[in-house]
Amino acid sequence: MKRTGILNADLNAALSSLGHGDIVLVADCGMPAPAGVTVIDLALVHGVPRFEQVLDALLSELVVEHCVAAEEAKGTVAGDWLTRRFTDIEYISHSDLKQLSGSARVFVRTGEATAFANAALVCGVPF
């Protein structure tokens, strides 16, 4: 049994397979999951788990080069969650973010029910 960190076995396995440049899409419960991408569905009910909780757990285990988010998130509570955690955010349209999700290695669905609470995390390296 793991002592700390992410306990979800499927999520752990998916994270362990990531390399430099791979994308992890952290999504609210309304973002459509793309075909052909590994989906880790953590959603239980609306709001559980929260986007922030999942994002913080992922950031404690991953090296992230930068974040990509929807332009529409700027000035929203979801946008504030991201700007508190990242200094380098690339903004694209929500439609383009949906398309980008198709190139993700892992799609993590949260229970978040806040508009535009979606982020593509681009993996870096620890050296």
Rosetta constraint file for C-alpha pairs under 8 A:
AtomPair CA 2 CA 7 HARMONIC 6.92 0.50
AtomPair CA 5 CA 57 HARMONIC 7.10 0.50
AtomPair CA 5 CA 60 HARMONIC 7.66 0.50
AtomPair CA 5 CA 61 HARMONIC 7.38 0.50
AtomPair CA 6 CA 11 HARMONIC 7.63 0.50
AtomPair CA 6 CA 12 HARMONIC 6.63 0.50
AtomPair CA 6 CA 57 HARMONIC 6.63 0.50
AtomPair CA 6 CA 58 HARMONIC 7.84 0.50
AtomPair CA 7 CA 12 HARMONIC 7.15 0.50
AtomPair CA 8 CA 12 HARMONIC 6.12 0.50
AtomPair CA 9 CA 13 HARMONIC 6.18 0.50
AtomPair CA 10 CA 14 HARMONIC 6.23 0.50
AtomPair CA 10 CA 40 HARMONIC 6.92 0.50
AtomPair CA 11 CA 15 HARMONIC 6.10 0.50
AtomPair CA 11 CA 40 HARMONIC 6.25 0.50
AtomPair CA 12 CA 16 HARMONIC 6.12 0.50
AtomPair CA 13 CA 17 HARMONIC 6.63 0.50
AtomPair CA 14 CA 18 HARMONIC 6.99 0.50
AtomPair CA 14 CA 38 HARMONIC 7.86 0.50
AtomPair CA 14 CA 106 HARMONIC 6.80 0.50
AtomPair CA 15 CA 62 HARMONIC 7.85 0.50
AtomPair CA 15 CA 106 HARMONIC 7.94 0.50
AtomPair CA 18 CA 22 HARMONIC 6.12 0.50
AtomPair CA 18 CA 105 HARMONIC 7.53 0.50
AtomPair CA 18 CA 123 HARMONIC 7.59 0.50
AtomPair CA 19 CA 123 HARMONIC 6.71 0.50
AtomPair CA 19 CA 124 HARMONIC 7.53 0.50
AtomPair CA 19 CA 125 HARMONIC 7.72 0.50
AtomPair CA 20 CA 122 HARMONIC 7.89 0.50
AtomPair CA 20 CA 123 HARMONIC 5.29 0.50
AtomPair CA 20 CA 124 HARMONIC 4.93 0.50
AtomPair CA 20 CA 125 HARMONIC 5.89 0.50
AtomPair CA 21 CA 122 HARMONIC 5.61 0.50
AtomPair CA 21 CA 123 HARMONIC 5.07 0.50
AtomPair CA 21 CA 124 HARMONIC 6.21 0.50
AtomPair CA 22 CA 104 HARMONIC 6.81 0.50
AtomPair CA 22 CA 105 HARMONIC 6.22 0.50
AtomPair CA 22 CA 122 HARMONIC 5.78 0.50
AtomPair CA 22 CA 123 HARMONIC 5.38 0.50
AtomPair CA 23 CA 103 HARMONIC 7.31 0.50
AtomPair CA 23 CA 104 HARMONIC 4.63 0.50
AtomPair CA 23 CA 105 HARMONIC 5.65 0.50
AtomPair CA 23 CA 106 HARMONIC 6.82 0.50
AtomPair CA 23 CA 120 HARMONIC 6.17 0.50
AtomPair CA 23 CA 121 HARMONIC 5.47 0.50
AtomPair CA 23 CA 122 HARMONIC 4.66 0.50
AtomPair CA 23 CA 123 HARMONIC 6.20 0.50
AtomPair CA 24 CA 104 HARMONIC 5.70 0.50
AtomPair CA 24 CA 105 HARMONIC 6.11 0.50
AtomPair CA 24 CA 106 HARMONIC 4.87 0.50
AtomPair CA 24 CA 107 HARMONIC 5.92 0.50
AtomPair CA 24 CA 108 HARMONIC 7.29 0.50
AtomPair CA 24 CA 120 HARMONIC 5.67 0.50
AtomPair CA 24 CA 121 HARMONIC 5.09 0.50
AtomPair CA 24 CA 122 HARMONIC 6.63 0.50
AtomPair CA 24 CA 123 HARMONIC 7.68 0.50
AtomPair CA 25 CA 101 HARMONIC 6.29 0.50
AtomPair CA 25 CA 104 HARMONIC 6.31 0.50
AtomPair CA 25 CA 106 HARMONIC 6.28 0.50
AtomPair CA 25 CA 107 HARMONIC 4.75 0.50
AtomPair CA 25 CA 108 HARMONIC 6.02 0.50
AtomPair CA 25 CA 118 HARMONIC 7.15 0.50
AtomPair CA 25 CA 119 HARMONIC 5.71 0.50
AtomPair CA 25 CA 120 HARMONIC 4.34 0.50
AtomPair CA 25 CA 121 HARMONIC 6.18 0.50
AtomPair CA 26 CA 51 HARMONIC 7.57 0.50
AtomPair CA 26 CA 54 HARMONIC 7.86 0.50
AtomPair CA 26 CA 55 HARMONIC 7.08 0.50
AtomPair CA 26 CA 107 HARMONIC 6.18 0.50
AtomPair CA 26 CA 108 HARMONIC 4.85 0.50
AtomPair CA 26 CA 109 HARMONIC 6.25 0.50
AtomPair CA 26 CA 110 HARMONIC 7.28 0.50
AtomPair CA 26 CA 118 HARMONIC 5.53 0.50
AtomPair CA 26 CA 119 HARMONIC 5.28 0.50
AtomPair CA 26 CA 120 HARMONIC 6.31 0.50
AtomPair CA 26 CA 121 HARMONIC 7.61 0.50
AtomPair CA 27 CA 31 HARMONIC 5.99 0.50
AtomPair CA 27 CA 51 HARMONIC 7.35 0.50
AtomPair CA 27 CA 107 HARMONIC 7.26 0.50
AtomPair CA 27 CA 108 HARMONIC 6.01 0.50
AtomPair CA 27 CA 109 HARMONIC 4.94 0.50
AtomPair CA 27 CA 110 HARMONIC 5.94 0.50
AtomPair CA 27 CA 112 HARMONIC 7.80 0.50
AtomPair CA 27 CA 117 HARMONIC 6.32 0.50
AtomPair CA 27 CA 118 HARMONIC 4.38 0.50
AtomPair CA 27 CA 119 HARMONIC 6.59 0.50
AtomPair CA 28 CA 51 HARMONIC 6.66 0.50
AtomPair CA 28 CA 109 HARMONIC 6.02 0.50
AtomPair CA 28 CA 110 HARMONIC 5.27 0.50
AtomPair CA 28 CA 111 HARMONIC 6.14 0.50
AtomPair CA 28 CA 112 HARMONIC 4.66 0.50
AtomPair CA 28 CA 113 HARMONIC 6.10 0.50
AtomPair CA 28 CA 114 HARMONIC 7.05 0.50
AtomPair CA 28 CA 115 HARMONIC 7.72 0.50
AtomPair CA 28 CA 116 HARMONIC 7.42 0.50
AtomPair CA 28 CA 117 HARMONIC 5.42 0.50
AtomPair CA 28 CA 118 HARMONIC 5.90 0.50
AtomPair CA 29 CA 43 HARMONIC 6.84 0.50
AtomPair CA 29 CA 46 HARMONIC 7.50 0.50
AtomPair CA 29 CA 109 HARMONIC 5.95 0.50
AtomPair CA 29 CA 110 HARMONIC 5.64 0.50
AtomPair CA 29 CA 111 HARMONIC 5.10 0.50
AtomPair CA 29 CA 112 HARMONIC 5.59 0.50
AtomPair CA 29 CA 113 HARMONIC 6.14 0.50
AtomPair CA 30 CA 113 HARMONIC 7.33 0.50
AtomPair CA 31 CA 98 HARMONIC 7.65 0.50
AtomPair CA 31 CA 109 HARMONIC 7.93 0.50
AtomPair CA 31 CA 118 HARMONIC 7.76 0.50
AtomPair CA 32 CA 98 HARMONIC 7.57 0.50
AtomPair CA 33 CA 37 HARMONIC 7.75 0.50
AtomPair CA 33 CA 39 HARMONIC 7.13 0.50
AtomPair CA 33 CA 101 HARMONIC 7.77 0.50
AtomPair CA 33 CA 107 HARMONIC 6.99 0.50
AtomPair CA 34 CA 101 HARMONIC 6.47 0.50
AtomPair CA 34 CA 102 HARMONIC 5.25 0.50
AtomPair CA 35 CA 102 HARMONIC 7.12 0.50
AtomPair CA 36 CA 102 HARMONIC 7.68 0.50
AtomPair CA 37 CA 102 HARMONIC 6.73 0.50
AtomPair CA 37 CA 103 HARMONIC 7.61 0.50
AtomPair CA 37 CA 104 HARMONIC 6.52 0.50
AtomPair CA 37 CA 105 HARMONIC 6.00 0.50
AtomPair CA 37 CA 106 HARMONIC 6.15 0.50
AtomPair CA 37 CA 107 HARMONIC 6.67 0.50
AtomPair CA 38 CA 105 HARMONIC 6.42 0.50
AtomPair CA 38 CA 106 HARMONIC 4.99 0.50
AtomPair CA 38 CA 107 HARMONIC 6.06 0.50
AtomPair CA 39 CA 106 HARMONIC 6.03 0.50
AtomPair CA 39 CA 107 HARMONIC 4.74 0.50
AtomPair CA 39 CA 108 HARMONIC 5.95 0.50
AtomPair CA 39 CA 109 HARMONIC 7.28 0.50
AtomPair CA 40 CA 106 HARMONIC 7.30 0.50
AtomPair CA 40 CA 107 HARMONIC 6.15 0.50
AtomPair CA 40 CA 108 HARMONIC 4.84 0.50
AtomPair CA 40 CA 109 HARMONIC 6.24 0.50
AtomPair CA 41 CA 108 HARMONIC 5.96 0.50
AtomPair CA 41 CA 109 HARMONIC 4.75 0.50
AtomPair CA 41 CA 110 HARMONIC 6.73 0.50
AtomPair CA 42 CA 49 HARMONIC 7.00 0.50
AtomPair CA 42 CA 108 HARMONIC 7.08 0.50
AtomPair CA 42 CA 109 HARMONIC 5.72 0.50
AtomPair CA 42 CA 110 HARMONIC 5.29 0.50
AtomPair CA 42 CA 111 HARMONIC 6.93 0.50
AtomPair CA 43 CA 48 HARMONIC 6.14 0.50
AtomPair CA 43 CA 49 HARMONIC 6.23 0.50
AtomPair CA 43 CA 109 HARMONIC 6.17 0.50
AtomPair CA 43 CA 110 HARMONIC 4.71 0.50
AtomPair CA 43 CA 111 HARMONIC 4.11 0.50
AtomPair CA 43 CA 112 HARMONIC 7.83 0.50
AtomPair CA 44 CA 48 HARMONIC 5.65 0.50
AtomPair CA 44 CA 49 HARMONIC 7.00 0.50
AtomPair CA 44 CA 111 HARMONIC 6.13 0.50
AtomPair CA 45 CA 49 HARMONIC 7.89 0.50
AtomPair CA 45 CA 111 HARMONIC 5.88 0.50
AtomPair CA 46 CA 111 HARMONIC 4.99 0.50
AtomPair CA 46 CA 112 HARMONIC 6.06 0.50
AtomPair CA 46 CA 113 HARMONIC 5.81 0.50
AtomPair CA 47 CA 110 HARMONIC 7.96 0.50
AtomPair CA 47 CA 111 HARMONIC 4.76 0.50
AtomPair CA 47 CA 112 HARMONIC 4.57 0.50
AtomPair CA 47 CA 113 HARMONIC 5.80 0.50
AtomPair CA 48 CA 110 HARMONIC 7.05 0.50
AtomPair CA 48 CA 111 HARMONIC 4.61 0.50
AtomPair CA 48 CA 112 HARMONIC 6.53 0.50
AtomPair CA 49 CA 53 HARMONIC 6.66 0.50
AtomPair CA 49 CA 54 HARMONIC 6.93 0.50
AtomPair CA 49 CA 110 HARMONIC 5.72 0.50
AtomPair CA 49 CA 111 HARMONIC 5.03 0.50
AtomPair CA 49 CA 112 HARMONIC 6.64 0.50
AtomPair CA 50 CA 54 HARMONIC 6.50 0.50
AtomPair CA 50 CA 110 HARMONIC 6.36 0.50
AtomPair CA 50 CA 111 HARMONIC 5.89 0.50
AtomPair CA 50 CA 112 HARMONIC 4.99 0.50
AtomPair CA 51 CA 55 HARMONIC 6.00 0.50
AtomPair CA 51 CA 110 HARMONIC 5.92 0.50
AtomPair CA 51 CA 111 HARMONIC 7.18 0.50
AtomPair CA 51 CA 112 HARMONIC 5.36 0.50
AtomPair CA 51 CA 117 HARMONIC 6.68 0.50
AtomPair CA 52 CA 56 HARMONIC 6.00 0.50
AtomPair CA 52 CA 81 HARMONIC 6.89 0.50
AtomPair CA 53 CA 57 HARMONIC 6.23 0.50
AtomPair CA 54 CA 58 HARMONIC 6.17 0.50
AtomPair CA 54 CA 110 HARMONIC 7.14 0.50
AtomPair CA 55 CA 59 HARMONIC 6.07 0.50
AtomPair CA 56 CA 60 HARMONIC 6.19 0.50
AtomPair CA 57 CA 61 HARMONIC 6.83 0.50
AtomPair CA 58 CA 62 HARMONIC 5.96 0.50
AtomPair CA 59 CA 63 HARMONIC 7.11 0.50
AtomPair CA 59 CA 64 HARMONIC 7.32 0.50
AtomPair CA 62 CA 123 HARMONIC 7.07 0.50
AtomPair CA 63 CA 123 HARMONIC 5.70 0.50
AtomPair CA 63 CA 124 HARMONIC 5.11 0.50
AtomPair CA 63 CA 125 HARMONIC 5.92 0.50
AtomPair CA 63 CA 126 HARMONIC 6.26 0.50
AtomPair CA 64 CA 121 HARMONIC 6.15 0.50
AtomPair CA 64 CA 122 HARMONIC 5.59 0.50
AtomPair CA 64 CA 123 HARMONIC 4.46 0.50
AtomPair CA 64 CA 124 HARMONIC 5.01 0.50
AtomPair CA 64 CA 125 HARMONIC 7.82 0.50
AtomPair CA 65 CA 121 HARMONIC 7.61 0.50
AtomPair CA 65 CA 122 HARMONIC 5.63 0.50
AtomPair CA 65 CA 123 HARMONIC 5.55 0.50
AtomPair CA 65 CA 124 HARMONIC 4.68 0.50
AtomPair CA 65 CA 125 HARMONIC 7.95 0.50
AtomPair CA 66 CA 86 HARMONIC 7.44 0.50
AtomPair CA 66 CA 88 HARMONIC 5.76 0.50
AtomPair CA 66 CA 89 HARMONIC 6.27 0.50
AtomPair CA 66 CA 90 HARMONIC 7.62 0.50
AtomPair CA 66 CA 121 HARMONIC 6.26 0.50
AtomPair CA 66 CA 122 HARMONIC 5.54 0.50
AtomPair CA 66 CA 123 HARMONIC 7.54 0.50
AtomPair CA 67 CA 86 HARMONIC 7.12 0.50
AtomPair CA 67 CA 88 HARMONIC 6.66 0.50
AtomPair CA 67 CA 89 HARMONIC 4.92 0.50
AtomPair CA 67 CA 90 HARMONIC 6.19 0.50
AtomPair CA 67 CA 119 HARMONIC 6.48 0.50
AtomPair CA 67 CA 120 HARMONIC 5.61 0.50
AtomPair CA 67 CA 121 HARMONIC 4.81 0.50
AtomPair CA 67 CA 122 HARMONIC 6.15 0.50
AtomPair CA 68 CA 89 HARMONIC 5.62 0.50
AtomPair CA 68 CA 90 HARMONIC 4.66 0.50
AtomPair CA 68 CA 91 HARMONIC 5.79 0.50
AtomPair CA 68 CA 92 HARMONIC 7.22 0.50
AtomPair CA 68 CA 97 HARMONIC 7.79 0.50
AtomPair CA 68 CA 119 HARMONIC 5.72 0.50
AtomPair CA 68 CA 120 HARMONIC 4.91 0.50
AtomPair CA 68 CA 121 HARMONIC 6.59 0.50
AtomPair CA 68 CA 122 HARMONIC 7.82 0.50
AtomPair CA 69 CA 73 HARMONIC 7.10 0.50
AtomPair CA 69 CA 89 HARMONIC 6.90 0.50
AtomPair CA 69 CA 90 HARMONIC 6.34 0.50
AtomPair CA 69 CA 91 HARMONIC 5.12 0.50
AtomPair CA 69 CA 92 HARMONIC 6.35 0.50
AtomPair CA 69 CA 94 HARMONIC 7.69 0.50
AtomPair CA 69 CA 97 HARMONIC 6.89 0.50
AtomPair CA 69 CA 118 HARMONIC 6.44 0.50
AtomPair CA 69 CA 119 HARMONIC 4.90 0.50
AtomPair CA 69 CA 120 HARMONIC 6.41 0.50
AtomPair CA 70 CA 74 HARMONIC 7.69 0.50
AtomPair CA 70 CA 91 HARMONIC 5.45 0.50
AtomPair CA 70 CA 92 HARMONIC 5.13 0.50
AtomPair CA 70 CA 93 HARMONIC 5.09 0.50
AtomPair CA 70 CA 94 HARMONIC 4.62 0.50
AtomPair CA 70 CA 97 HARMONIC 6.28 0.50
AtomPair CA 70 CA 116 HARMONIC 6.78 0.50
AtomPair CA 70 CA 118 HARMONIC 7.45 0.50
AtomPair CA 70 CA 119 HARMONIC 7.68 0.50
AtomPair CA 71 CA 91 HARMONIC 4.92 0.50
AtomPair CA 71 CA 92 HARMONIC 5.24 0.50
AtomPair CA 71 CA 93 HARMONIC 5.23 0.50
AtomPair CA 71 CA 94 HARMONIC 6.68 0.50
AtomPair CA 72 CA 93 HARMONIC 6.90 0.50
AtomPair CA 72 CA 94 HARMONIC 6.68 0.50
AtomPair CA 72 CA 116 HARMONIC 6.90 0.50
AtomPair CA 73 CA 77 HARMONIC 7.81 0.50
AtomPair CA 73 CA 78 HARMONIC 6.03 0.50
AtomPair CA 73 CA 79 HARMONIC 4.70 0.50
AtomPair CA 73 CA 115 HARMONIC 7.79 0.50
AtomPair CA 73 CA 116 HARMONIC 5.37 0.50
AtomPair CA 73 CA 117 HARMONIC 7.40 0.50
AtomPair CA 74 CA 78 HARMONIC 7.91 0.50
AtomPair CA 74 CA 79 HARMONIC 4.96 0.50
AtomPair CA 74 CA 80 HARMONIC 7.61 0.50
AtomPair CA 75 CA 79 HARMONIC 5.93 0.50
AtomPair CA 75 CA 80 HARMONIC 6.91 0.50
AtomPair CA 76 CA 80 HARMONIC 6.29 0.50
AtomPair CA 77 CA 81 HARMONIC 6.33 0.50
AtomPair CA 78 CA 82 HARMONIC 6.60 0.50
AtomPair CA 78 CA 114 HARMONIC 7.00 0.50
AtomPair CA 78 CA 115 HARMONIC 7.18 0.50
AtomPair CA 78 CA 116 HARMONIC 6.24 0.50
AtomPair CA 78 CA 117 HARMONIC 4.99 0.50
AtomPair CA 78 CA 118 HARMONIC 7.95 0.50
AtomPair CA 79 CA 83 HARMONIC 6.25 0.50
AtomPair CA 79 CA 116 HARMONIC 7.84 0.50
AtomPair CA 79 CA 117 HARMONIC 7.54 0.50
AtomPair CA 80 CA 84 HARMONIC 6.13 0.50
AtomPair CA 81 CA 85 HARMONIC 6.82 0.50
AtomPair CA 82 CA 86 HARMONIC 5.95 0.50
AtomPair CA 83 CA 87 HARMONIC 6.48 0.50
AtomPair CA 83 CA 89 HARMONIC 7.69 0.50
AtomPair CA 92 CA 96 HARMONIC 6.18 0.50
AtomPair CA 92 CA 97 HARMONIC 6.50 0.50
AtomPair CA 93 CA 97 HARMONIC 6.24 0.50
AtomPair CA 94 CA 98 HARMONIC 6.30 0.50
AtomPair CA 94 CA 116 HARMONIC 7.77 0.50
AtomPair CA 95 CA 99 HARMONIC 6.51 0.50
AtomPair CA 96 CA 100 HARMONIC 6.07 0.50
AtomPair CA 97 CA 101 HARMONIC 6.18 0.50
AtomPair CA 97 CA 120 HARMONIC 7.88 0.50
AtomPair CA 98 CA 102 HARMONIC 7.22 0.50
AtomPair CA 99 CA 103 HARMONIC 7.77 0.50
AtomPair CA 100 CA 104 HARMONIC 7.00 0.50
AtomPair CA 101 CA 107 HARMONIC 7.41 0.50
AtomPair CA 101 CA 120 HARMONIC 7.51 0.50
AtomPair CA 104 CA 120 HARMONIC 7.99 0.50
AtomPair CA 112 CA 117 HARMONIC 7.17 0.50
AtomPair CA 113 CA 117 HARMONIC 7.92 0.50
